[in-house]
Amino acid sequence: MKISNIVMAGAVAALASTAASAGPVKPQPEKDKCFGVALAGKNDCAAGAGTTCAGTSRKDYAGNAWKYVAKGTCTSIKTPKGAGSLTPINGR
């Protein structure tokens, strides 16, 4: 097998695994959805433009991407861009 074919096969496998993980994270009713606290690529799902679902946020602390956190802790989470929010954060 040529090296170029091996590289192509690896790229296809990586894309397939990314697509499989881009679905929403299983609902966690014992946790809160907290907006503006996820690092790039670490969000649990999306709330608007620029993200489609789990792991697709493109910037740290995006206001339209959320992450599950322990109930009652979201708004006390501090980031370099401000506190977490239980609703999407405009302009972030």
Secondary structure, DSSP 8 states (H G I E B T S, - for coil): --HHHHHHHHHHHHHHHHHHHTS-----TTEEEEET---TT--SEESSTT--STT---STT-TTEEEEEETT-GGG-EETTEE-BSS--TT-
